[in-house]
Amino acid sequence: MRMLIVGGYGTFGGRTVELLEHDPRLTLIVAGRSFEKARAYCAQRHATGAKLEPAQFDRNGDLAAQIGSLKPDLLLDASGPFQAYGIGGYCLVEAAIDARVHYLDLADGAAFVAGVNAYDSLAREAGIYALSGVSSFPVLTAAVVRRLSEGLARLDEISGGIAPSPFAGVGENVIRAIASYAGQPVAHLGRTAKTIGHPFTQQRRYTIAPPGRLPLRSTMFSLVDVPDLSVLSTLWPQVKRVWMGAGPVPEILHRALISLSWAVRIGIVRSLAPLAPIMHWATNRLRWGEHRGGMFVEVKGSRADGEQETRSWHLLAEGADGPLIPSMAVQAIVQKHLDGLPPRTGARACVDDVELADYERLFEARTIYTGARAPIPSGAPLYRRILGGAWEELPTRVRDIHNRVAVADGTASVERGRHPLAWLAARMMSFPPAASQTPVRVRFTADGRVEQWSRAFGEHTFSSRQYEGAGRSERLLVERFGALEFAMALVLEGDRLRLVARRWRAFGVPLPLWLAPRSVAYEAAENGVFQFFVEISHPLCGLIVRYKGWLKPD
């Protein structure tokens, strides 16, 4: 297959090349307005299975002649911004149909994607497919909704959001698109009927947390203008609300964008388009935080018995793998086409040509993890409510301890730090004294949704309260020692359950994590016995306490 990628050396075009360049069945024509840039891009790609050809291509030029000279089988428009195409915006679609060349694009504008349907009969007559919006919004969201809605008699609400890593790198055309619609009126499905929203002036907070994985930090999402706002309601006509957001970080830049968007909404300025260059500079230079990204999709509906139910799907991408996800729908379609399973002919929004199973096969080769969360009975054990589906993956002995055990007995060894500050901290927290071997008894008392852990190391006792976090501590386990609260993620690593600190507060005041004590804590099962390990230290004083041992339910 010869595949022409318009904008092939740009941000999304380049990522598409990265995903496809190892397939020897492909010739990738990397095209753009500058032949030199295309040639330089191809020259820097090494050990590719596919053949890479640089080419000059101007979408404002003679398209028939350019397509005729390059002779592609498939054309991908990865340029944009699609919101700014204006009159003649579908010229590439028309040229592809005239040349009987299959067409894909990465359009993220709701109006542009919806408009491609007008070419359906022409594409069918030409015997080609023309798919628009071949990206996470709406391809991945639609695939996830199909999975989540299995077994539901009615679907009422669909919401979702993407939280990119601050180090992902954002192309200029993406920023131009955001600047063009931020604060402007866009139609979307509200709770009862179609309504007008204003991107980046409507927010919600959400924590992306695949069960058993280290979740992203609580993220603020803002409404964005994406194809899902219109095309998902055609797949599920009974849905009363569709809401899709983006959660860019650092949050201070996101809040600045929100303020500017409000200036557009109330009429102080007409558009943020003139600020696009500044926004692009700030987004790609003022960045800090974790190099991780994610996505969530949530549905609300009813089962056949009328019971309301909320289900969610979570995706976590580590490092540089996250930015590749928007181009993976193209990768899936191209690979299926090469394997003899091309999409059906016609022009349409790409909402049912890729299934979640197709994505999952691609995710397996990357540090991309997914998981779903379904309702858990309110009376379920605390750790099960937080872990979701990962609860069943815990070693049996670890699960037993947290499954309403009243008392557990065992033995532990305790080490204490010798620094005066370590002694003071240990005394404030009532940690046990040093001992090579000491009997341990832990009593678990459940009071509603809160668990009281009373620990006795020999004659020394101390206790804490554990409960499910909310707000910015959503999906976290919160443990309170007096005036101190620690919010921790429950992370399953092999046969160990790690407790990873994510937030902390003193006297109800949130404090920066770099000031917090450092902790290494995990639970495991060895030789059929529950084992625990806790080490707490601080850069100012070193070790505070370290204790480890075993417990058996009484």
PyMOL commands that set and color helices and strands:
alter all, ss='L'
color gray80, all
select helices_A, chain A and resi 11-20+35-44+63-70+82-84+91-98+110-126+136-148+172-181+228-235+251-265+273-285+319-338+356-363+382-393+396-401+420-429+471-473+513-515
alter helices_A, ss='H'
color red, helices_A
select strands_A, chain A and resi 2-6+27-32+51-56+74-77+102-105+129-132+154-163+186-189+194-197+203-206+219-223+241-246+292-302+308-318+346-349+368-373+407-416+435-447+450-457+460-468+477-481+484-493+496-506+509-511+518-526+529-538+542-553
alter strands_A, ss='S'
color yellow, strands_A
deselect
rebuild
show_as cartoon
